[in-house]
Amino acid sequence: MAKAKFITVDGVPRAYEQAVVHVHSAAVKYGASVFEGLRAYWNVERGELYVFRLREHMVRLVQSMKIMRFRTTIGVDELCEQLLVHMRANGHKTDCHIRFNALVMGEGAMDTAGPIQFACVSEERAAKPIAEKAIKAQVSSWRRIDDTTMPPRVKSAANYNNGRFGTLQARADGYSEPIFLTQQGKVAESGGACLFMVRDGVPTTPSVTGGILESVTRASLIALFEKKFGKAVVERDIDRTELYVADELFLCGTAYEITPIVDVDRLPIADGQIGTATNALWRAYEDVVRGRDNAFSEWRTPIYAQR
Ligand SMILES: Cc1ncc(COP(=O)(O)O)c(C=O)c1O
């Protein structure tokens, strides 16, 4: 992973070291920050870098800020522009992960709601073959936060403490990732990705009211399953024991892309290998995000061509 040269603060590229936050800000004191994680994919033939579903991410950021009562009137267009300014300033010519933060910089008490600083960071990340992504998961003894306490729909940095509890437990116990159950005992998601199950050939995923982040990747895969494979994804509750008897399981998200789960709680999923639907979906996803497949062109924002 290579660090970017600039971090862009409120739309202005600054030297990496200069992008700092005060220890007494609400962002630090109360975890008052929300963010988006995005990816940009390099297309070698066209010499172009495409941000994947830029607008959808910024719409979610605005929704997170509204739910958290951040004091700002910034709109989706301006946020998209700030991210593009950042990417052009850094001139990346390879796959990247991008983090776009909205931080409450005020130094007051619990009700501090502004001013908001927008800070964009990027990192070059080489693509990995799917065979190297397969993981073993643990159903966590920690439960997922819920809409009555810390809404998972909000992409707030503070929510990731829930993810950390499960992840650190999973790693200590020799697994790669946790799978959280909701307070009602249904499968929710991992610490940083949504979950899909293929059972008796039917792709299935928990619904958006099932203790999950409303994932952009999840929505994209639902559309891809439909358009590329003629399969409707069922959105419903999933029981823990269904995981053990699934044909295939995978995590999905901007950071995780499509991450096959080949073992849960030390029980192999089917034959313990990456499944055919997962492999096929990964190929379709890769072609779309890089623009090798012209379908869903509205999902790709070219960074260099569009000025
Ligand atoms: C808890 C959680 N669930 C799901 C996802 C996947 O969301 P997206 O596909 O929008 O990246 C993420 C983030 O990437 C996440 O942090």
The ligand as an ORCA input file, in Angstrom:
! r2SCAN-3c Opt
* xyz 0 1
  C     -20.209     -2.425      8.771
  C     -20.139     -2.376      7.294
  N     -21.021     -3.096      6.573
  C     -20.995     -3.078      5.239
  C     -20.065     -2.345      4.550
  C     -20.064     -2.344      3.057
  O     -20.550     -1.122      2.585
  P     -20.121     -0.580      1.181
  O     -20.417     -1.647      0.190
  O     -20.961      0.615      0.958
  O     -18.679     -0.275      1.251
  C     -19.143     -1.576      5.257
  C     -18.150     -0.706      4.660
  O     -17.505     -0.726      3.784
  C     -19.178     -1.604      6.651
  O     -18.296     -0.911      7.362
*
